[in-house]
């Protein structure tokens, strides 16, 4: 009789640990997948919500290891977010200016995607993993180790083949930046010049904006 009482207690204790373990195992598979990738091309949609307002944008993301990425926006046309490994550049054709920030100092909410640019180690960057199934996919939320980042939570949707289908970044101000990714092109030929920001003539570059 006593063992019957112990069974549900043990399940309550073990279940969260099992859920966390399944998340870590799936994230390790993600690490193995993307750590083998040198270049990546993938379409994305980007949704931002804050203070009751929102926007939806779209384009193509290019990654080149180590440390370089380029977001080319088709909506709004002409917008760019570029990292040459040293600086982040955010160019807005509507504002006719570009903001340049050192990568190490940037508070931009695109920054969590930069983890794809190095060698992935989720347990080094994040803690307190939680997960739940969403069909065949696994939804995982992770808290950054560093409490001083501009975001407090990052959520991932991972497919059975360890592809990152969605990344959602929850800001300290409760803003939400969500990326949905389409079909990947793995290791396409990408010239390094693609990741060098060349502002259009007459564009003002503002230093140190985050």
Buried (B, 14 or more C-beta within 10 A) or exposed (E): EEEEEEEEEEEEEEEEEEBBEBBBEBBBBBBEBBEEBEBBBBBBBBBBBEEEEEEEBBBBBBBBBEBBBBBBBEEEEEBBBBBBBEBBBBBBBEEEBBBBBEBEEBBBBBBBBBBBBEEBEBEEBBEEBBBEEEEEBBBBBBBBEEEEBBBBBBBBBBBEEBBBBBBBBBBEEEBBBBBBBEEBEBEEEBEEEBBEBEBEEEBEEEEEBE
